[in-house]
Amino acid sequence: MKQKVLFICVHNSARSQMAEAFLNEICGDYFEAHSAGLEPGRLNPLAVEALREIGIDISKNQTQSVFDVFKSGELFGYVITVCDGSSAERCPIFPGVTRRLHWSFPDPAALSGTRRERLASTRKIRDQIRARIEIWCDEMCAVEAGATDSIPHR
């Protein structure tokens, strides 16, 4: 059975959406990723473009409130905040959560400069998120493999 993972950032417009897309793509056999925001906004068009460049389409995704997810009663094995630490402290504590993790990434909405410069910075954030997801998937798969290796074979 797949473990459910919830990624949370401030607006659910870029970082959490990218993390959700990457986890579902890279480790979708083991995890079912979702995302939400503290103050949901609209999808960041630069995040949509940066993901589209590597073959992932999130353009039809909707943003949602973490408090609506919380009120739904859905259980998650992991809740991972991908915003800054002070924003992460505002997240609700989900019942039944096995682990709560915090991975801080810059906010694409806070970037300044020309469109080209902001897109370049969004690509860097995208690549940082992807690399962190890949590392986590490798760690989690190693844990799963280790758990089955420790079972005595008859």
Secondary structure, DSSP 8 states (H G I E B T S, - for coil): --EEEEEEESSSSSHHHHHHHHHHHHHTTTEEEEEEESS-----HHHHHHHHTTT---TT----BHHHHHHHT---SEEEE-S-HHHHTTS---TT-SEEEE-----GGG--S-HHHHHHHHHHHHHHHHHHHHHHHHHHHHHHHHHHHTS---
